[in-house]
Amino acid sequence: MLINLSPNQILFGGNIPTKVCKFCEQHSIQIYDFMKMNDVAILNAVATAEGAIAEAIKRSIINIHQSNCLVLGYGRCAQILAKKLYALDANVCVGARNNDARSTANAFGYSSISLSQLDEKLLQFDYIFNTIPECILTKERLEKVSQEVTIIDIASSPGGVDYSVVKEAGINATLCLGLPGKYSPKTSGEILVNAIENIINERRD
């Protein structure tokens, strides 16, 4: 397909492979990666947060209302997720390495902990939402969670949970990928259409 592209064409995609990017650069073909567009990422984060909450409700026996929720990480998606959980009257705690992130979380009314405090705090949470793209919930940490906890992992594959021990330990943990397309396919499609139209219009101007 690539050899059929010409310099006057535009290639849109998501997570475009490096070899494709190099080919397009060598042949003066303009490319746009949806996953690197801030406007797309922000709006997708909303859909991801809503989908994560939907997955949590579906997989748990505990109300979100007045539950203790831990959000691991405080990037774009985690910030929106924390806000939506808080709006559902959950007790939201943000776990983050960065002191500025924890201070910002506190300013929005959430409690916060550093990742070094996880071991001593994990037992108290009914829900754990992970957004950190590394194995943050290790075997040792999973041994410290509540037996009724629901873990929703929305980090990039392979996620942030040691899934090799989850089934054996009877822990309710799920890696949830592609949530925007699963829970809001129409909106997700409209986000991409709008992004494409904006780029085309900007090029015309």
Z-matrix of the N, CA and C atoms (Angstrom, degrees):
N
C 1 1.453
C 2 1.527 1 111.46
N 3 1.321 2 117.11 1 -40.06
C 4 1.463 3 120.97 2 -175.90
C 5 1.525 4 112.45 3 -60.03
N 6 1.318 5 116.21 4 -37.77
C 7 1.468 6 118.73 5 -176.44
C 8 1.529 7 111.70 6 -67.85
N 9 1.325 8 116.85 7 -15.27
C 10 1.463 9 120.67 8 179.09
C 11 1.524 10 112.93 9 -88.69
N 12 1.332 11 116.74 10 -4.06
C 13 1.462 12 120.48 11 179.16
C 14 1.521 13 110.61 12 -82.59
N 15 1.323 14 115.38 13 147.07
C 16 1.467 15 120.62 14 178.14
C 17 1.526 16 109.63 15 -122.55
N 18 1.326 17 117.85 16 162.04
C 19 1.467 18 121.64 17 -175.89
C 20 1.524 19 115.16 18 -58.91
N 21 1.311 20 118.38 19 -20.61
C 22 1.468 21 119.80 20 -179.54
C 23 1.531 22 112.64 21 -89.05
N 24 1.332 23 116.00 22 5.25
C 25 1.457 24 120.40 23 179.72
C 26 1.531 25 111.10 24 -104.03
N 27 1.341 26 114.79 25 161.95
C 28 1.461 27 121.34 26 179.91
C 29 1.523 28 108.43 27 -120.87
N 30 1.324 29 116.27 28 136.34
C 31 1.464 30 121.22 29 177.13
C 32 1.527 31 109.28 30 -109.70
N 33 1.327 32 116.19 31 122.64
C 34 1.461 33 122.07 32 175.19
C 35 1.528 34 108.64 33 -108.52
N 36 1.325 35 116.31 34 144.39
C 37 1.462 36 119.56 35 177.57
C 38 1.513 37 111.26 36 -171.21
N 39 1.316 38 114.78 37 177.33
C 40 1.461 39 120.52 38 177.43
C 41 1.513 40 110.47 39 -122.17
N 42 1.332 41 116.64 40 131.90
C 43 1.470 42 121.38 41 -176.30
C 44 1.530 43 110.74 42 52.40
N 45 1.310 44 115.64 43 52.83
C 46 1.467 45 121.65 44 -177.56
C 47 1.529 46 109.90 45 -64.29
N 48 1.336 47 118.07 46 126.70
C 49 1.467 48 121.23 47 -178.44
C 50 1.526 49 112.41 48 -58.83
N 51 1.310 50 115.88 49 150.73
C 52 1.463 51 122.04 50 -178.38
C 53 1.526 52 111.86 51 -58.42
N 54 1.328 53 116.53 52 -40.10
C 55 1.471 54 119.17 53 -177.72
C 56 1.535 55 111.23 54 -65.45
N 57 1.329 56 116.43 55 -32.66
C 58 1.465 57 120.30 56 176.91
C 59 1.524 58 109.97 57 -69.70
N 60 1.331 59 115.77 58 -41.81
C 61 1.473 60 120.40 59 177.98
C 62 1.522 61 111.05 60 -60.44
N 63 1.327 62 116.00 61 -42.39
C 64 1.463 63 120.36 62 -179.76
C 65 1.526 64 111.00 63 -65.28
N 66 1.328 65 116.30 64 -42.54
C 67 1.465 66 120.36 65 178.67
C 68 1.524 67 110.16 66 -59.68
N 69 1.323 68 116.24 67 -46.84
C 70 1.466 69 120.45 68 -178.10
C 71 1.524 70 111.24 69 -64.73
N 72 1.325 71 116.14 70 -38.40
C 73 1.467 72 119.86 71 178.61
C 74 1.527 73 110.80 72 -64.38
N 75 1.329 74 115.99 73 -42.23
C 76 1.463 75 120.86 74 -179.33
C 77 1.531 76 112.29 75 -66.55
N 78 1.342 77 116.08 76 -26.75
C 79 1.469 78 120.18 77 -176.56
C 80 1.527 79 112.62 78 -109.37
N 81 1.345 80 115.20 79 15.44
C 82 1.481 81 121.69 80 176.31
C 83 1.529 82 112.66 81 56.18
N 84 1.319 83 115.24 82 39.07
C 85 1.467 84 121.19 83 176.74
C 86 1.527 85 108.37 84 -99.88
N 87 1.309 86 116.40 85 125.71
C 88 1.467 87 121.09 86 -178.31
C 89 1.532 88 110.01 87 -74.72
N 90 1.334 89 116.27 88 129.60
C 91 1.467 90 119.50 89 178.49
C 92 1.528 91 110.13 90 -124.41
N 93 1.323 92 114.60 91 149.07
C 94 1.466 93 121.58 92 177.01
C 95 1.527 94 108.30 93 -134.03
N 96 1.311 95 115.24 94 122.07
C 97 1.465 96 121.15 95 179.41
C 98 1.525 97 108.77 96 -99.53
N 99 1.322 98 116.70 97 116.28
C 100 1.466 99 120.74 98 -178.51
C 101 1.525 100 112.08 99 -56.15
N 102 1.336 101 115.88 100 -34.76
C 103 1.457 102 119.65 101 -175.83
C 104 1.528 103 112.79 102 -72.51
N 105 1.339 104 116.38 103 -9.70
C 106 1.463 105 120.54 104 178.39
C 107 1.525 106 111.95 105 -107.72
N 108 1.331 107 116.16 106 7.48
C 109 1.465 108 120.75 107 179.45
C 110 1.523 109 109.30 108 -96.29
N 111 1.321 110 116.54 109 121.92
C 112 1.460 111 120.55 110 -177.19
C 113 1.520 112 112.82 111 -60.22
N 114 1.333 113 116.91 112 -42.39
C 115 1.468 114 118.68 113 -177.90
C 116 1.523 115 111.53 114 -63.82
N 117 1.330 116 116.49 115 -40.10
C 118 1.462 117 120.55 116 177.60
C 119 1.525 118 110.50 117 -67.13
N 120 1.330 119 116.16 118 -43.87
C 121 1.464 120 120.56 119 -178.32
C 122 1.524 121 111.82 120 -62.05
N 123 1.330 122 116.61 121 -41.14
C 124 1.465 123 120.51 122 -179.48
C 125 1.524 124 110.69 123 -63.90
N 126 1.326 125 116.75 124 -47.74
C 127 1.463 126 120.22 125 -178.59
C 128 1.525 127 111.69 126 -69.93
N 129 1.321 128 117.37 127 -34.61
C 130 1.462 129 120.74 128 175.49
C 131 1.519 130 111.26 129 -66.31
N 132 1.333 131 116.45 130 -32.10
C 133 1.464 132 120.63 131 179.04
C 134 1.521 133 111.02 132 -63.11
N 135 1.329 134 116.29 133 -34.93
C 136 1.467 135 120.38 134 176.92
C 137 1.529 136 109.76 135 -62.95
N 138 1.321 137 116.13 136 -48.68
C 139 1.466 138 120.63 137 179.87
C 140 1.524 139 111.26 138 -63.82
N 141 1.325 140 116.58 139 -37.74
C 142 1.461 141 120.74 140 178.62
C 143 1.519 142 110.99 141 -64.86
N 144 1.326 143 116.66 142 -43.70
C 145 1.464 144 120.86 143 179.58
C 146 1.526 145 111.03 144 -62.58
N 147 1.328 146 116.48 145 -45.03
C 148 1.463 147 120.02 146 178.78
C 149 1.530 148 110.57 147 -62.87
N 150 1.318 149 116.42 148 -41.83
C 151 1.459 150 120.58 149 178.72
C 152 1.514 151 112.38 150 -64.72
N 153 1.335 152 116.86 151 -38.46
C 154 1.466 153 121.16 152 178.92
C 155 1.525 154 110.81 153 -62.88
N 156 1.322 155 115.99 154 -41.35
C 157 1.464 156 120.08 155 178.67
C 158 1.528 157 110.37 156 -67.39
N 159 1.330 158 116.57 157 -39.88
C 160 1.468 159 120.33 158 177.33
C 161 1.527 160 110.96 159 -60.95
N 162 1.332 161 116.59 160 -43.21
C 163 1.465 162 120.87 161 177.95
C 164 1.524 163 110.84 162 -63.39
N 165 1.323 164 116.77 163 -40.16
C 166 1.461 165 121.04 164 -179.23
C 167 1.524 166 111.20 165 -63.92
N 168 1.324 167 116.47 166 -46.05
C 169 1.465 168 120.90 167 179.80
C 170 1.527 169 110.35 168 -62.53
N 171 1.324 170 115.91 169 -41.36
C 172 1.464 171 121.17 170 -177.92
C 173 1.527 172 112.02 171 -65.52
N 174 1.320 173 116.53 172 -31.70
C 175 1.458 174 120.67 173 -171.35
C 176 1.528 175 114.01 174 -101.36
N 177 1.330 176 117.79 175 -1.12
C 178 1.464 177 120.30 176 -174.83
C 179 1.525 178 111.97 177 -116.21
N 180 1.339 179 115.60 178 162.10
C 181 1.461 180 121.85 179 174.99
C 182 1.528 181 110.37 180 -107.08
N 183 1.328 182 116.25 181 10.36
C 184 1.462 183 121.81 182 -175.35
C 185 1.528 184 109.77 183 -119.97
N 186 1.330 185 116.68 184 136.64
C 187 1.462 186 120.70 185 174.91
C 188 1.522 187 111.25 186 -60.94
N 189 1.325 188 116.20 187 146.65
C 190 1.465 189 120.14 188 168.63
C 191 1.529 190 109.64 189 -66.04
N 192 1.325 191 116.58 190 -40.19
C 193 1.471 192 122.76 191 179.63
C 194 1.528 193 110.32 192 -54.46
N 195 1.325 194 115.44 193 122.77
C 196 1.470 195 123.72 194 178.29
C 197 1.531 196 113.84 195 65.75
N 198 1.326 197 116.95 196 11.57
C 199 1.464 198 119.54 197 175.51
C 200 1.521 199 109.55 198 -82.02
N 201 1.309 200 115.72 199 162.59
C 202 1.462 201 121.72 200 176.61
C 203 1.525 202 108.77 201 -97.02
N 204 1.317 203 115.78 202 112.44
C 205 1.466 204 121.73 203 -175.41
C 206 1.522 205 110.78 204 -113.54
N 207 1.318 206 115.91 205 129.18
C 208 1.460 207 121.71 206 174.85
C 209 1.518 208 108.93 207 -106.55
N 210 1.320 209 116.50 208 125.22
C 211 1.462 210 122.15 209 174.45
C 212 1.521 211 107.41 210 -108.07
N 213 1.316 212 116.31 211 114.35
C 214 1.463 213 121.08 212 -179.07
C 215 1.521 214 109.88 213 -90.18
N 216 1.326 215 115.22 214 121.36
C 217 1.453 216 121.70 215 -174.09
C 218 1.514 217 109.42 216 97.33
N 219 1.337 218 115.69 217 159.05
C 220 1.464 219 118.49 218 177.74
C 221 1.519 220 110.33 219 -146.15
N 222 1.321 221 114.20 220 45.69
C 223 1.454 222 120.15 221 173.73
C 224 1.514 223 109.98 222 -84.31
N 225 1.318 224 115.77 223 -162.93
C 226 1.463 225 121.59 224 -174.66
C 227 1.532 226 112.24 225 -55.67
N 228 1.324 227 116.74 226 -51.51
C 229 1.460 228 120.31 227 -176.68
C 230 1.527 229 111.47 228 -69.01
N 231 1.318 230 116.65 229 -40.80
C 232 1.465 231 120.66 230 -179.64
C 233 1.521 232 111.51 231 -63.30
N 234 1.315 233 116.98 232 -37.40
C 235 1.468 234 120.38 233 179.11
C 236 1.527 235 111.10 234 -62.82
N 237 1.316 236 116.50 235 -44.45
C 238 1.466 237 120.30 236 179.63
C 239 1.525 238 110.40 237 -68.43
N 240 1.322 239 116.70 238 -39.93
C 241 1.460 240 121.29 239 178.60
C 242 1.526 241 111.18 240 -61.84
N 243 1.329 242 116.63 241 -45.69
C 244 1.464 243 120.58 242 179.18
C 245 1.525 244 110.85 243 -60.35
N 246 1.321 245 116.13 244 -41.96
C 247 1.469 246 120.86 245 179.95
C 248 1.531 247 111.35 246 -61.85
N 249 1.327 248 116.71 247 -43.13
C 250 1.459 249 120.44 248 -178.01
C 251 1.529 250 111.51 249 -71.42
N 252 1.315 251 117.64 250 -36.32
C 253 1.465 252 120.69 251 175.68
C 254 1.526 253 110.73 252 -65.07
N 255 1.315 254 115.47 253 -41.15
C 256 1.465 255 121.42 254 178.83
C 257 1.529 256 110.32 255 -62.48
N 258 1.327 257 116.19 256 -37.44
C 259 1.466 258 120.99 257 178.94
C 260 1.525 259 111.79 258 -68.04
N 261 1.333 260 116.83 259 -20.60
C 262 1.465 261 121.78 260 176.43
C 263 1.526 262 111.50 261 -92.23
N 264 1.342 263 115.76 262 13.94
C 265 1.471 264 122.74 263 177.39
C 266 1.520 265 113.65 264 67.78
N 267 1.324 266 116.72 265 27.64
C 268 1.460 267 120.17 266 172.84
C 269 1.524 268 109.55 267 -81.29
N 270 1.320 269 115.79 268 154.24
C 271 1.460 270 121.45 269 171.49
C 272 1.525 271 106.82 270 -87.13
N 273 1.305 272 116.22 271 103.12
C 274 1.465 273 121.54 272 -170.99
C 275 1.520 274 111.05 273 -96.53
N 276 1.323 275 114.57 274 129.74
C 277 1.465 276 121.57 275 174.06
C 278 1.523 277 108.01 276 -123.45
N 279 1.306 278 116.56 277 133.13
C 280 1.465 279 121.97 278 178.78
C 281 1.522 280 109.26 279 -103.81
N 282 1.316 281 116.00 280 128.00
C 283 1.461 282 121.45 281 174.96
C 284 1.514 283 109.55 282 -105.23
N 285 1.323 284 116.53 283 116.03
C 286 1.470 285 120.26 284 -176.01
C 287 1.520 286 110.63 285 -147.27
N 288 1.326 287 115.87 286 150.51
C 289 1.464 288 120.73 287 177.25
C 290 1.524 289 111.67 288 -72.33
N 291 1.324 290 114.27 289 -40.77
C 292 1.461 291 120.98 290 -169.87
C 293 1.525 292 111.74 291 -79.12
N 294 1.323 293 115.92 292 127.83
C 295 1.461 294 120.39 293 -179.18
C 296 1.528 295 111.75 294 -63.50
N 297 1.341 296 117.17 295 -37.14
C 298 1.466 297 120.40 296 178.03
C 299 1.527 298 110.88 297 -61.89
N 300 1.333 299 116.33 298 -39.80
C 301 1.467 300 120.53 299 178.83
C 302 1.524 301 110.37 300 -63.75
N 303 1.320 302 116.41 301 -42.79
C 304 1.464 303 120.05 302 179.93
C 305 1.524 304 110.78 303 -66.07
N 306 1.323 305 116.93 304 -38.97
C 307 1.467 306 120.72 305 178.47
C 308 1.524 307 110.83 306 -65.08
N 309 1.328 308 116.17 307 -40.47
C 310 1.463 309 120.10 308 177.55
C 311 1.524 310 110.54 309 -63.54
N 312 1.324 311 116.38 310 -41.82
C 313 1.466 312 120.56 311 177.42
C 314 1.528 313 110.57 312 -59.99
N 315 1.317 314 116.35 313 -43.10
C 316 1.472 315 120.60 314 177.94
C 317 1.521 316 111.30 315 -61.40
N 318 1.329 317 115.97 316 -38.24
C 319 1.465 318 120.55 317 -179.14
C 320 1.528 319 111.84 318 -64.69
N 321 1.332 320 116.45 319 -26.57
C 322 1.462 321 120.57 320 178.38
C 323 1.527 322 112.61 321 -89.62
N 324 1.322 323 116.34 322 2.26
C 325 1.459 324 119.87 323 175.67
C 326 1.512 325 115.27 324 98.65
N 327 1.332 326 117.76 325 5.85
C 328 1.455 327 120.98 326 178.56
C 329 1.523 328 109.24 327 -93.91
N 330 1.317 329 116.67 328 156.65
C 331 1.455 330 119.49 329 167.90
C 332 1.526 331 107.47 330 -84.04
N 333 1.307 332 117.39 331 170.02
C 334 1.467 333 119.36 332 -179.17
C 335 1.517 334 110.50 333 -151.16
N 336 1.317 335 114.78 334 154.17
C 337 1.458 336 121.52 335 175.07
C 338 1.524 337 108.32 336 -139.88
N 339 1.313 338 115.85 337 155.09
C 340 1.463 339 120.12 338 172.85
C 341 1.526 340 107.89 339 -82.62
N 342 1.305 341 117.04 340 159.80
C 343 1.460 342 119.72 341 -179.23
C 344 1.518 343 111.66 342 -65.44
N 345 1.321 344 117.14 343 -23.81
C 346 1.465 345 120.54 344 177.81
C 347 1.527 346 112.03 345 -69.51
N 348 1.333 347 116.80 346 -14.68
C 349 1.468 348 121.35 347 179.34
C 350 1.524 349 112.87 348 -94.59
N 351 1.310 350 117.58 349 -1.92
C 352 1.460 351 120.84 350 -174.04
C 353 1.524 352 112.95 351 -55.72
N 354 1.321 353 116.59 352 -47.23
C 355 1.459 354 120.38 353 -174.41
C 356 1.523 355 112.43 354 -54.46
N 357 1.307 356 116.74 355 -39.28
C 358 1.468 357 120.20 356 -176.58
C 359 1.520 358 113.25 357 -85.89
N 360 1.336 359 118.10 358 -11.27
C 361 1.467 360 121.11 359 -174.10
C 362 1.530 361 114.29 360 -110.67
N 363 1.309 362 118.53 361 -17.51
C 364 1.465 363 121.67 362 -169.54
C 365 1.524 364 114.30 363 -57.97
N 366 1.313 365 117.41 364 -35.89
C 367 1.461 366 121.39 365 -174.05
C 368 1.528 367 113.33 366 -59.63
N 369 1.325 368 117.45 367 -26.61
C 370 1.466 369 120.59 368 -172.59
C 371 1.528 370 114.12 369 -80.35
N 372 1.324 371 118.52 370 -8.34
C 373 1.466 372 120.06 371 -171.88
C 374 1.530 373 113.29 372 -95.34
N 375 1.344 374 114.04 373 136.86
C 376 1.467 375 121.49 374 175.17
C 377 1.526 376 111.03 375 -85.12
N 378 1.321 377 115.38 376 -32.71
C 379 1.464 378 122.34 377 178.98
C 380 1.524 379 109.31 378 -131.52
N 381 1.321 380 115.53 379 139.64
C 382 1.461 381 120.99 380 172.03
C 383 1.526 382 107.38 381 -127.42
N 384 1.315 383 115.76 382 123.04
C 385 1.466 384 121.90 383 177.30
C 386 1.524 385 107.58 384 -111.14
N 387 1.319 386 116.76 385 117.20
C 388 1.466 387 119.30 386 -179.70
C 389 1.519 388 111.89 387 -102.81
N 390 1.334 389 115.39 388 130.90
C 391 1.469 390 120.56 389 175.37
C 392 1.531 391 111.30 390 -120.33
N 393 1.325 392 117.19 391 1.44
C 394 1.468 393 121.26 392 -176.14
C 395 1.530 394 109.64 393 -86.03
N 396 1.330 395 118.64 394 121.98
C 397 1.469 396 121.76 395 -175.16
C 398 1.527 397 114.01 396 -81.80
N 399 1.322 398 115.24 397 54.34
C 400 1.464 399 121.05 398 172.83
C 401 1.521 400 107.04 399 -155.56
N 402 1.320 401 117.32 400 163.89
C 403 1.465 402 119.92 401 -176.08
C 404 1.524 403 109.77 402 -73.46
N 405 1.313 404 115.47 403 86.72
C 406 1.459 405 121.98 404 -178.09
C 407 1.527 406 111.43 405 -88.91
N 408 1.343 407 116.36 406 -32.02
C 409 1.467 408 120.82 407 177.08
C 410 1.527 409 108.07 408 -98.71
N 411 1.309 410 113.72 409 84.36
C 412 1.461 411 122.03 410 -177.42
C 413 1.530 412 110.77 411 -77.52
N 414 1.315 413 115.88 412 174.02
C 415 1.474 414 121.09 413 177.53
C 416 1.523 415 110.22 414 -54.55
N 417 1.319 416 116.11 415 -44.97
C 418 1.466 417 120.32 416 -177.94
C 419 1.525 418 111.51 417 -63.71
N 420 1.310 419 116.90 418 -39.45
C 421 1.464 420 120.15 419 179.53
C 422 1.526 421 111.79 420 -73.84
N 423 1.310 422 117.37 421 -36.22
C 424 1.461 423 120.46 422 178.75
C 425 1.525 424 111.54 423 -63.62
N 426 1.312 425 116.87 424 -26.20
C 427 1.464 426 120.74 425 176.84
C 428 1.525 427 111.87 426 -69.07
N 429 1.327 428 116.80 427 -13.24
C 430 1.464 429 121.56 428 -175.98
C 431 1.532 430 113.51 429 -103.38
N 432 1.329 431 118.30 430 -3.00
C 433 1.465 432 120.19 431 -178.17
C 434 1.523 433 110.51 432 -82.70
N 435 1.338 434 115.94 433 161.04
C 436 1.460 435 121.85 434 176.12
C 437 1.526 436 110.13 435 -66.31
N 438 1.321 437 116.75 436 148.02
C 439 1.462 438 121.09 437 177.92
C 440 1.528 439 111.76 438 -67.76
N 441 1.336 440 116.96 439 -18.69
C 442 1.464 441 120.58 440 179.94
C 443 1.525 442 112.74 441 -100.22
N 444 1.317 443 117.27 442 6.04
C 445 1.459 444 120.14 443 -177.09
C 446 1.530 445 111.12 444 -66.67
N 447 1.312 446 115.51 445 147.64
C 448 1.463 447 122.06 446 170.71
C 449 1.520 448 107.49 447 -115.71
N 450 1.325 449 116.19 448 121.43
C 451 1.464 450 121.52 449 -178.41
C 452 1.526 451 108.83 450 -108.13
N 453 1.311 452 115.95 451 120.88
C 454 1.462 453 122.14 452 176.92
C 455 1.524 454 107.59 453 -112.45
N 456 1.312 455 115.51 454 114.13
C 457 1.465 456 122.41 455 -175.15
C 458 1.529 457 108.62 456 -104.22
N 459 1.325 458 116.43 457 112.10
C 460 1.472 459 119.69 458 -179.14
C 461 1.529 460 111.66 459 -113.43
N 462 1.328 461 115.92 460 16.04
C 463 1.462 462 119.65 461 175.98
C 464 1.526 463 109.57 462 -73.39
N 465 1.313 464 116.01 463 159.24
C 466 1.463 465 120.62 464 177.72
C 467 1.521 466 110.28 465 -57.52
N 468 1.341 467 116.45 466 147.42
C 469 1.458 468 121.78 467 178.70
C 470 1.533 469 110.34 468 -55.55
N 471 1.335 470 118.50 469 135.77
C 472 1.467 471 128.84 470 12.75
C 473 1.530 472 114.96 471 -90.18
N 474 1.320 473 117.70 472 14.43
C 475 1.456 474 120.69 473 177.17
C 476 1.513 475 113.62 474 87.77
N 477 1.325 476 115.07 475 -172.66
C 478 1.460 477 120.35 476 -175.49
C 479 1.511 478 114.20 477 -118.55
N 480 1.343 479 116.33 478 21.25
C 481 1.463 480 122.06 479 -178.18
C 482 1.526 481 108.97 480 -124.11
N 483 1.330 482 116.30 481 142.43
C 484 1.459 483 120.23 482 175.63
C 485 1.530 484 108.02 483 -79.27
N 486 1.322 485 115.81 484 90.75
C 487 1.462 486 120.42 485 -174.98
C 488 1.528 487 113.02 486 -73.60
N 489 1.312 488 117.44 487 -10.21
C 490 1.465 489 119.77 488 178.34
C 491 1.524 490 111.93 489 -68.37
N 492 1.326 491 116.99 490 -19.28
C 493 1.471 492 119.97 491 -178.18
C 494 1.526 493 112.74 492 -112.40
N 495 1.332 494 117.13 493 -9.10
C 496 1.469 495 121.02 494 -173.97
C 497 1.526 496 112.22 495 -61.74
N 498 1.322 497 117.56 496 -51.22
C 499 1.467 498 120.99 497 -176.17
C 500 1.517 499 111.08 498 -64.46
N 501 1.316 500 116.43 499 -46.66
C 502 1.464 501 120.97 500 -179.06
C 503 1.526 502 111.43 501 -60.95
N 504 1.335 503 115.88 502 -36.76
C 505 1.463 504 120.25 503 -178.27
C 506 1.527 505 112.52 504 -83.46
N 507 1.326 506 117.10 505 -7.16
C 508 1.460 507 120.44 506 179.91
C 509 1.513 508 113.56 507 70.51
N 510 1.329 509 116.41 508 31.94
C 511 1.469 510 121.25 509 -178.26
C 512 1.527 511 109.56 510 -93.29
N 513 1.307 512 115.62 511 136.69
C 514 1.466 513 122.38 512 -178.96
C 515 1.533 514 109.21 513 -85.46
N 516 1.313 515 115.87 514 86.09
C 517 1.471 516 121.55 515 -177.84
C 518 1.519 517 109.44 516 -131.56
N 519 1.321 518 115.76 517 136.68
C 520 1.465 519 120.74 518 -176.82
C 521 1.522 520 110.94 519 -139.23
N 522 1.326 521 116.17 520 133.44
C 523 1.463 522 121.53 521 172.39
C 524 1.521 523 107.54 522 -86.09
N 525 1.314 524 116.66 523 116.34
C 526 1.468 525 122.02 524 -174.16
C 527 1.525 526 109.96 525 -111.49
N 528 1.314 527 116.39 526 100.49
C 529 1.459 528 121.90 527 -179.68
C 530 1.530 529 109.95 528 -106.15
N 531 1.319 530 116.51 529 157.05
C 532 1.461 531 121.09 530 175.54
C 533 1.513 532 114.49 531 64.16
N 534 1.324 533 117.21 532 32.92
C 535 1.466 534 120.38 533 -176.54
C 536 1.531 535 114.29 534 -63.08
N 537 1.332 536 119.66 535 -39.75
C 538 1.474 537 118.38 536 179.14
C 539 1.527 538 112.80 537 -57.51
N 540 1.317 539 116.95 538 -45.25
C 541 1.455 540 120.69 539 179.79
C 542 1.515 541 113.19 540 -68.83
N 543 1.334 542 116.16 541 -29.17
C 544 1.464 543 120.79 542 -178.50
C 545 1.520 544 111.97 543 -77.72
N 546 1.329 545 116.62 544 -42.33
C 547 1.461 546 120.27 545 -172.96
C 548 1.528 547 114.42 546 -101.30
N 549 1.291 548 117.30 547 -23.42
C 550 1.471 549 118.71 548 -179.88
C 551 1.521 550 110.26 549 -144.22
N 552 1.345 551 117.09 550 62.08
C 553 1.467 552 120.04 551 -175.92
C 554 1.521 553 114.12 552 -61.13
N 555 1.340 554 116.59 553 -36.77
C 556 1.464 555 118.82 554 -179.74
C 557 1.523 556 110.43 555 -66.01
N 558 1.331 557 116.32 556 -49.90
C 559 1.466 558 120.25 557 179.45
C 560 1.521 559 110.94 558 -61.09
N 561 1.332 560 116.34 559 -42.07
C 562 1.467 561 120.20 560 -179.72
C 563 1.523 562 111.12 561 -62.05
N 564 1.330 563 116.09 562 -40.25
C 565 1.461 564 119.98 563 177.01
C 566 1.514 565 112.01 564 -65.61
N 567 1.334 566 115.90 565 -39.94
C 568 1.468 567 120.00 566 179.17
C 569 1.527 568 111.32 567 -64.92
N 570 1.321 569 116.74 568 -35.29
C 571 1.467 570 120.76 569 177.80
C 572 1.527 571 110.11 570 -60.12
N 573 1.339 572 116.33 571 -44.32
C 574 1.468 573 120.49 572 -179.46
C 575 1.524 574 111.40 573 -69.60
N 576 1.327 575 116.10 574 -40.28
C 577 1.472 576 119.80 575 178.05
C 578 1.524 577 110.36 576 -60.57
N 579 1.332 578 116.35 577 -45.28
C 580 1.465 579 120.33 578 179.61
C 581 1.520 580 111.57 579 -62.85
N 582 1.333 581 116.13 580 -38.93
C 583 1.464 582 120.10 581 179.02
C 584 1.526 583 110.55 582 -63.77
N 585 1.326 584 116.43 583 -43.46
C 586 1.468 585 121.08 584 179.00
C 587 1.528 586 110.70 585 -63.75
N 588 1.330 587 116.17 586 -45.70
C 589 1.468 588 120.04 587 -179.78
C 590 1.526 589 111.35 588 -62.13
N 591 1.326 590 116.69 589 -40.43
C 592 1.469 591 120.38 590 179.64
C 593 1.524 592 111.32 591 -62.45
N 594 1.325 593 115.91 592 -42.15
C 595 1.467 594 120.02 593 -179.59
C 596 1.527 595 110.65 594 -66.91
N 597 1.324 596 116.62 595 -44.13
C 598 1.469 597 120.33 596 179.21
C 599 1.524 598 110.77 597 -61.97
N 600 1.331 599 116.61 598 -43.01
C 601 1.470 600 120.49 599 179.49
C 602 1.525 601 111.83 600 -65.34
N 603 1.336 602 116.36 601 -38.25
C 604 1.466 603 120.21 602 178.12
C 605 1.522 604 110.82 603 -64.81
N 606 1.328 605 116.52 604 -38.47
C 607 1.464 606 120.20 605 179.33
C 608 1.526 607 111.14 606 -67.31
N 609 1.320 608 116.62 607 -33.87
C 610 1.466 609 119.95 608 177.94
C 611 1.524 610 111.20 609 -68.40
N 612 1.338 611 114.89 610 -36.68
C 613 1.467 612 119.19 611 -179.56
C 614 1.525 613 110.78 612 -68.93
